[in-house]
Amino acid sequence: MSDSNKDNEHDIENILNQFSEQDIIRNLLFESLKREKELKRLLNEQLIINDKLKIELEIEKRKTSIKVESSSDESEKSYENRQKIEEAHPSEEDLKDTFGTNSGLLMQYKYDDLRESYTRCVKKLNKKNKQLKKILQDAEYQRFLNIQLKSDNENLHEKIKKICHRYFMLMDRRCEEVRNLKLYTLIAKY
């Protein structure tokens, strides 16, 4: 009888150890699920940021094309304005008579104005190109983060599968041992 009591105590200790092991596995399972939810949330945030950056990139492209068009329109308008001013002033022949030739001065003025307009356009274009490159780099970085988050999410999903499988195996073993323990206690009573 004392041997059966020792066996029962040993079985009870084994069952209690398995319960604590199952608690640990359950805690790991909950932590993994929590981490998976957090990674999914971060992934969704990264996807939203990526979409925003794409939209910003498209907006900057449109702004750049509009500004380049408007700056070329401005240079055309300034040229037209100069022509109107020239028309309002005395003709070239009148000026030649009074002051000699000034067509060189007029040409220099047009050249300086065009050079200035061209320099402004090039500066604006370079600035927009730098902004565009920065946005593209940010988009690439966000894409890299998305890939990394997806990879982490897949790894966690695999871990959760393994932990769930282990948990169910332990639960089956525990149920079997509980049945056996009940059976032993019934046999020990008789």
BELURUR-V358513 format. One record per helix or strand of 3 or more residues. SS is the DSSP state (H for helix, E for strand). FROM is the first residue (numbers start at 1). TO is the last residue. Records with the same first field share a line. If there is no record, write none. Layout:
BEGIN
SS: FROM-TO + FROM-TO
END
This chain:
BEGIN
H: 2-88 + 92-99 + 103-189
END
